[in-house]
Amino acid sequence: MRQSLRRFFGGGAGEKEKVHDKHEGYGYNRDTDAAAQEGEAQHVRGRTGERIMNLKIVFYYMGWVLNIEAVLMLLPCVISVIYGDGILKYFLSPMVLCLIIGWFTTHKKPKDTVFYAREGFLVVSLTWVMLSFFGALPFWLSGQIPSLTDALFETISGFTTTGASILNDVEALSPSLLMWRSFTHWVGGMGILVFMLAILPLAGGGYNMHLMRAESPGPSVGKMTPKLRTTAKILYIIYLVMTIVQVILLLAGGMPFFDALTTSFGTAGTGGFGIKNSSIAYYDSYYLQGVITVFMILFGVNFNVYYLQ
């Protein structure tokens, strides 16, 4: 009797269906588990009944992005120490800044982890802005790219794997900055958010799919495995193994290790950042050109093909 009255006055199952329909536009999945549905039901709503964007979980994700970027900067720091190029301090400053901001936004996980397409698009947009800004600081602070605008252009080109450059003499850059420049291609080639999904247990409950959809350039996203986190791990394992194989093959062709690593990073991202003014022509080797060409094609293929094989 109570259930009948609730349906009559707009409650019960009818209200639940209305909630489902309301979120269809935000990429809502009807098969989301019970925990996610319960979290949605408890989510704060405005007077109009529309769902309010969950900014706390957005800031939480952004904090982890900054933490990861700080860790990624360890690679050029190691290169700076090995080569003694004096750029170490210009990497440490952005690293500390990223870690401080990241700690304040991630030391306490939000109770409400509801995460839909709107939050996903906002996280992806802010991620590329923040990654590029903090990633450009070493170039600018070191004075090797005096203009902040030019430093941003170079870094954005790296993370988005565009490959365009404002540098007339790329060899003038210090080894650590050359490594960071090429490494932005490798990081951007797969996507920092995919990497974050692979290593961190974040929202869960099926919500991570909204982040993957927002990060992917295609109209639809498929999962190799039932769990999205497992799919992200598989993608990065394939990506890492292919990179290592290319480095080994380039070393076999006589290319120095530093050059092989930076060239492989540029190939994996399919952006083509090089460390020589004449690019690959500098090495005057058909073997090296062939290896790079083949791997540029292999990295451009959808990784689902490799997994399904």
N, C-alpha and C positions, 0 to 999 in steps of 0.2 A: 504493500500500500504506500509506504514511504517513498519507495523508488518510483512508483507511478506519479506521485505528487511532484517529486523532484523533476522528473522528465517534463511534466505539464508546465512547471514554472521555470523551465530552462536549466535545471540542474542535471546531475547524474551523467549518464552516458552521452546525452545530447551536448552537454557543455564540454565534455572531453573531446568530442568530435570537432567542436568549434575551435578548440585550442589547436588540434592537429591541423585544421585547414588554415588557421592563421599563420602557422609557421611553415607552410609549404613553400612560400616564397623565399624563405631563408635557408632553403636546402634541408628542411626537416625530414628526417627518415622515420617512417612509421614503424620500422623494425628495431628502433633504438631500444635498448634493454630497459627493464623496469626502473633501475636506479636513475637513469637519465630522465625518464618520464617523471619520476618523483621530484628530481631536482628542478625540472621545468615548472612543475605545479607550484613549487615553493618560491619561484623566482619573483622578484619585485616587479609590479606592473604599475603603469601610470593610471590616471583617472580615465583615460580613453580606453583602457584595456589592452593597449599595445605594449609589447615587451620592451623594457628599457635595456639599452646596451650594457653588457656586463664589462665595465671598464676595469674592474679590479683584476679579472683574469687576463685582460689585454695587457695591463702593466706588468703582470706576473710573467707573461710570455716575453715581453720586451726586455725585462730584466735578465732572463736567461739568455736571450740573444746577445746582450752586452757581455755577460759572463763568458760565453763561448768565444766571442770575438777577442776578448782579452787572452784567452788560452791559445787561440790561433796565432796571436802575435808572438808567441814564444818561439816559433820557428825562425822568423827574421832576427829575433834577439840572439838566438844561438849562432846564426850566420854572422851577425855583427861581432860577436865575441871571437869567433874563429878567425875572421878576416881583420879584426881590429879597425873597422872603418869609422869608429867614433859616433855611430848613429844610435847606439843602444839607448841612450837617455831619451831620445825622441820617440822611441817605442814604449818605454816604461811609463812615461807620463800619460798617454792615452790608455794604457793598460790599467793603471791605478784608477783613473777616472771611470773607466768602464766597470771595474770591480766594485767601486764604491756605490755607483748608481745601481748596479745589478744586485748588490747585497740588500740595499734598502727596499727593493721591489720584490725580492724573492725569498727573504729570510722567513716569511710567513705565508704559507699557501692560502689563498682565499677559500672560505668555506663553500662559496657558490662557484662551481666550476662549469656552469652552463656556458656552452660555446657554440655559436651558430655562424652562418655565413657572413653576417655583418661584422662580427668580431674577427672572423678570419681575414676578410678583406682589409680591415683596419690594421691588423697585426702585420700582414704582408707589406702593406704600403709603408708603415712606420719602420719596419725592419730594414727595408732598402735605404730609407733616408738615414737612419741611425748608423747602419753599417758603413755607408759611404762617408758620412761626416767624420766618424771616429777613425775610419780607415785612411782618410785623407790627411789626418793630422801629422803623421810622421813625415810625409813628403813636404808639407808646408812648414812645420817647425824646424826641420833640418835646413831649410832654405834652398834645397835642391830643386824644388818647384816653388818659386817665391810667391806666386799668386794662389790664394786659397781657392779661387774659382777654377783655376787650371788643375790644382790638386784634386778637387772634387770631380772634375771631368774625368781625370785619369782613373780615379778609384771607381767611379760609377761605371765607366767603360769596362773595368776589370770585373766587378761583381756581377754586372749584367751580361758579361761575356760578349760585349759588342766588339771590342778589339780596336776601337779608334784611339788615337793618341795625340797629345799636344807636343810631344817631345821630338825635337829635331835630332838630338844626339842622345839616344837611350844609353849608350855606353858611359855617359858621364855620371850616371847614377851609381851610388854606392852598392856593393853586393847585397847588403841586407834589404835595401829598397827595391833592387831588382827582384829579389826573392819574393818580397811582399807583393810587388806588382803582379808577378806571375801567379802567386798563390791565390790572389783574389779571383783569378779565372777559375782555378780548381774549386774553390769554395762556392762560387756562383754557378758553376756548371751543374751541380746537383741541387744546390739550394740549401741555404743555412737552416731553413725551417725543417727540411727533410732530415738533415743531420740531427737537429734537436729532437725530432720525433723518434729517431733511431736510438738515442742514448738516454733520453729522459722520460720517466713515467709522468706525463703531465695531466691533461684533463681526463682522459679515459672515457668510458661510457659511450663510445662511438662518436664523441665530439671532435676528435682529432681529424676525422675525415673532412670536416669543413675547412680546416687549416690546409690540408693537402690540396683540396680543390682550389682554394684561393691562390696557392703557390704555383700550381701547374698551369702552363700556358694553354693547354687544350680545353675543349668544351666539356670533357668528361674525364674522370679518373677511375681507374680500376685497381683492385687490390690483387696481388699475387697470392696472398695468404689471407685467411679470415681476420687476422689481427694486423692492423695498419702499422703498428710498431715493428712487427716482424718483417713486413714488406719494406719499410724504410731501411731496416738493417741489411736486408738482402740487396737492395739497390746500392747501398754504400759499399758493401763487400765487393760487388761486381766492379764498381767504380774504382775502388782501391787496388784490386788485383790487376785490372787492366793498366792502371797507372804504373804499378811496379813492373809489370811485364815490359811496358814500353821503355822505362828507365834502363832495364837490363839490356834490351836490344840496342838502345842508343850507346850504352857503355861498350857493348861488343863491337860497335862501329868506330870506336876510338874517340867518342865525345867525352869531355871531362865530366865528372860527376855533377858539379854545380850546374853546368850547362844542360846535362841530361835531365836533371830534376826540374829546372825551370821550364825547359822546353816541353816536358811531359805535362806539366801543369797547364801550360798554354794550349796544348793539344787536347787535353781532357775537357777543358771548358769550351773547346772549338772556337775560341776567340782569337787565338794566334799571337798573343803577346810574345815577343822575342827579346833577347838580351843583347843582340848585335844590330848595328845600324843596317847591315845588309841582310839581316835575318838568317834564314837557313843557307842562303848562298855563301855565307861566310865559311862554312865547313867544306864546301866544294866536294860533296860526296853524294853520289846517286843512291847509295845504300841508306844513308841517313834521311834523305829526302823521301825515299820509298817507305821507310818505317813510319815517318811522321804522316805521310799521306794516308797510308792504310789505317793508322790509328785514329786519324781525324774522321775517317769514314765510320770506323767501328764505334767511336764515341758518339757519333751522330745518330746511330741506330737506337730505336726504342729498346730499353733494357729488358722489357718483358720477353723479347725474342730470345735473349740469352738464357733467361730463367726457364722458359718453357722447353728449350732444347735439352 
